Amino acid sequence: MTKVRFIPIESVLEMQENGESFKLVEVLKEQSYREGHIPGAINIPADKLKDEAPKQLKKTDKIVVYCASYQCHASTNAAKELFEMGFNNTVDFKGGKKTWVDAGFELEK
């Protein structure tokens, strides 16, 4: 069984600050993404992962998935699904949009 690795907001900020190459993926529905997402994120809704992930991501990419908050399970489920698809460098920013906003950061529209 694949183990999901959760990362805190500090890890996301550190990767951004250091110019690390990674794909930030919001796995919520398109409407939620359009209403506001973490800057630089792309949108691959959880229910479209099987079709869209191979088109938009490489198996070698470092992937950070996120959803709405700690109470939302979409990112954790997406991380597991991506692992099953062979995207083995995937982590879950479990706090998601709520943690981002609560930390005082803006969402992009």
C-alpha positions as CSV (number, residue, x, y, z in Angstrom):
1,M,0.0,0.0,0.0
2,T,1.2,3.5,-0.9
3,K,1.6,5.9,2.0
4,V,0.4,9.5,1.4
5,R,2.8,12.1,2.6
6,F,1.2,15.3,4.0
7,I,3.1,18.6,3.8
8,P,2.4,21.8,5.7
9,I,2.0,25.2,4.2
10,E,5.6,26.0,5.1
11,S,6.8,23.3,2.7
12,V,4.8,24.8,-0.2
13,L,6.2,28.3,0.6
14,E,9.7,26.9,0.9
15,M,9.5,25.2,-2.5
16,Q,8.1,28.4,-4.1
17,E,10.8,30.6,-2.4
18,N,13.6,28.3,-3.5
19,G,12.3,28.1,-7.1
20,E,11.8,24.4,-7.0
21,S,10.1,22.8,-9.9
22,F,6.8,21.3,-8.9
23,K,3.2,21.1,-10.2
24,L,0.6,22.5,-7.8
25,V,-2.7,20.9,-8.6
26,E,-6.1,21.8,-7.2
27,V,-8.3,18.8,-7.4
28,L,-11.6,20.5,-6.7
29,K,-14.3,21.1,-9.4
30,E,-13.6,23.8,-12.1
31,Q,-16.1,26.2,-10.5
32,S,-14.2,26.2,-7.2
33,Y,-10.9,26.7,-9.0
34,R,-12.4,29.7,-11.0
35,E,-13.6,31.2,-7.7
36,G,-10.1,31.3,-6.4
37,H,-7.0,29.1,-6.3
38,I,-3.5,29.2,-4.9
39,P,-1.3,31.2,-7.4
40,G,0.4,29.0,-9.9
41,A,-2.0,26.1,-9.4
42,I,-3.5,24.1,-12.3
43,N,-6.9,22.5,-12.0
44,I,-7.4,18.7,-12.5
45,P,-10.7,17.8,-10.8
46,A,-10.5,14.6,-8.8
47,D,-13.1,12.9,-11.0
48,K,-11.0,13.7,-14.2
49,L,-7.6,12.6,-12.9
50,K,-7.5,9.3,-14.8
51,D,-8.0,11.2,-18.1
52,E,-6.3,14.5,-17.5
53,A,-3.2,13.7,-15.3
54,P,-1.4,11.8,-18.1
55,K,-2.0,14.8,-20.4
56,Q,-0.9,17.6,-18.0
57,L,1.7,15.9,-15.8
58,K,4.8,13.8,-16.3
59,K,5.6,10.8,-14.1
60,T,8.8,12.5,-13.1
61,D,7.1,15.7,-11.9
62,K,7.1,16.6,-8.2
63,I,3.3,17.0,-7.7
64,V,1.6,18.8,-4.8
65,V,-2.2,18.2,-4.7
66,Y,-4.6,20.2,-2.5
67,C,-8.3,20.8,-2.0
68,A,-10.4,22.9,0.3
69,S,-9.2,22.2,3.8
70,Y,-8.2,19.5,6.3
71,Q,-11.9,18.3,6.4
72,C,-11.8,17.7,2.6
73,H,-10.6,14.3,1.5
74,A,-10.3,15.0,-2.2
75,S,-6.6,15.7,-2.2
76,T,-5.7,12.7,-0.2
77,N,-7.8,10.5,-2.5
78,A,-6.2,12.2,-5.5
79,A,-2.7,11.6,-4.1
80,K,-3.5,7.9,-3.7
81,E,-4.9,7.7,-7.3
82,L,-1.9,9.4,-8.7
83,F,0.4,7.0,-6.9
84,E,-1.6,4.1,-8.5
85,M,-1.1,5.7,-11.9
86,G,2.7,5.8,-11.4
87,F,3.1,9.5,-10.3
88,N,5.3,8.5,-7.4
89,N,6.6,11.9,-6.4
90,T,3.2,13.2,-5.2
91,V,2.5,14.9,-1.8
92,D,-0.7,16.2,-0.3
93,F,-0.9,19.9,1.0
94,K,-3.7,18.8,3.3
95,G,-4.6,22.2,4.6
96,G,-5.5,23.4,1.1
97,K,-7.1,26.7,0.3
98,K,-8.4,27.4,3.8
99,T,-4.9,27.2,5.3
100,W,-3.6,29.4,2.5
101,V,-6.2,32.1,3.1
102,D,-6.0,31.8,6.9
103,A,-2.2,32.4,6.6
104,G,-3.0,35.7,5.0
105,F,-2.3,34.8,1.4
106,E,-4.4,35.8,-1.6
107,L,-6.1,33.4,-4.0
108,E,-5.7,34.0,-7.7
109,K,-8.8,34.3,-10.0
